[in-house]
Structures are given as structure tokens and as C-alpha cells.
Amino acid sequence: VGSYYKSAYALDSGGPGLVRAMSGAMQELGVEVYLGHGVDELCFDDDGAFEGVLLADGVNLKAGLCVFSAHPDQLADLVPKRMHKKGRIKRFGRLAETPSAYVLYGLATTTPDVLDNRVVYVSPGKDVNRYYEPETVLEERPLFVTALPPGTSPQPVTVLSPGWFEEVEKWQSSRLGGRPEEYKRFKEEISVRM
């Protein structure tokens, strides 16, 4: 994680530049990107080798590899029953959801010297384990703060704090550009609290 924070401030064009670079590299390699398509099934041949992904709209994408970046209990519905070992589904269901993060981006006319070329970890207390429990309120969670090196005006500043899926779960079916007003108010409140 440290390498992410250490390098984040040094990107000339920030996060959007990283996205553009990755998109360009994937395009050069012939990678097709499918956004906003639900997945109905991960497909396997009779020998258990991965074959591809069946999308909700019926499109079957052939592939030799799949990177799955969701909670493992979602595999129960996506992987054919014949592929599951006894007890695996129950074990997946018992796994805790891992924390995500709230990210606040801002611009500052000046920043404290302590942010020069480093990431600052702001800890509200000594019980580190408590920070990553869902019932811990935002004001009692740590902050990770970084800023672009001096000489940039205004200076971009990034602040991260652990967040939990349960805090935003009710908006999971909404999409960027179409979020309800309640979600926008929630984001504004989180920004102020951070």
C-alpha cells in the first residue's frame, strides 16, 4: 500500500493520466473493455478449465483467464455448482467484507512541510484494530494524507479514510452520472466529516 501512496502524488497528470495511459496500452494490446455489463456466469469446460464469461445480455466472452475482484461469496451464483468443493460456499459466506476507502481530492494554496514528499498517516488513537471495524464512526478512523510536491500551485491534496460497503450499499444499483440526490448529499457529508 505504501508504494501506491508514495507514487500517487508524483503522476504528472494525476489519476486521469494513469487511466489514459492504461487505456492506451490495453488498446495497443487489443484488449476489449466492457463496462456496465452484468456477469451471469463464469464458464468452464468439462475438465474444469476456465473458458470465458457469459454476460447478462447473452454475450459470451471467450478467455483463458479471469481476474475476479468482488467478494468471494458472489462466486456461488457465478460458478457452476459442479465446480464447488463441499463446504466452499459456506466458507465464502462467512468471509468478512474488506474495507474500501473514501477519497477526498482538493487543492491547497499551501500545505504543511510535513507533507513534502511523503504520505502522512493521521491516527485518532492507539487501537489500530478498531479502525477497521464497520461500527467505527468516520471521525475515529485514520486518514492518509498526501500532496503534490511544493512548486505546484495550487497544490493537489489527497485524503483517504477507510470506508465500508454497508455504508453505500443502498446505492449499489445506481450508476455514475445517474446517482440520486440522497447519494450526493451523503458524499458531501462524508467530505465535511473527513
Stockholm file with secondary structure:
# STOCKHOLM 1.0

chainA/1-194         VGSYYKSAYALDSGGPGLVRAMSGAMQELGVEVYLGHGVDELCFDDDGAFEGVLLADGVNLKAGLCVFSAHPDQLADLVPKRMHKKGRIKRFGRLAETPSAYVLYGLATTTPDVLDNRVVYVSPGKDVNRYYEPETVLEERPLFVTALPPGTSPQPVTVLSPGWFEEVEKWQSSRLGGRPEEYKRFKEEISVRM
#=GR chainA/1-194 SS CHHHHHHHTTCTTHHHHHHHHHHHHHHHTTCCCCCSCCEEEEEECTTSCEEEEEETTSCEEECSCCCCCSCGGGHHHHSCGGGCCTTHHHHHHHSCCCCEEEEEEEEESCCCGGGTTSEEEECSSSCHHHHTSTTSCGGGSCEEEEECCTTSSSEEEEEEEEECHHHHGGGTTCCTTCCCHHHHHHHHHHHHHC
#=GC SS_cons         CHHHHHHHTTCTTHHHHHHHHHHHHHHHTTCCCCCSCCEEEEEECTTSCEEEEEETTSCEEECSCCCCCSCGGGHHHHSCGGGCCTTHHHHHHHSCCCCEEEEEEEEESCCCGGGTTSEEEECSSSCHHHHTSTTSCGGGSCEEEEECCTTSSSEEEEEEEEECHHHHGGGTTCCTTCCCHHHHHHHHHHHHHC
//
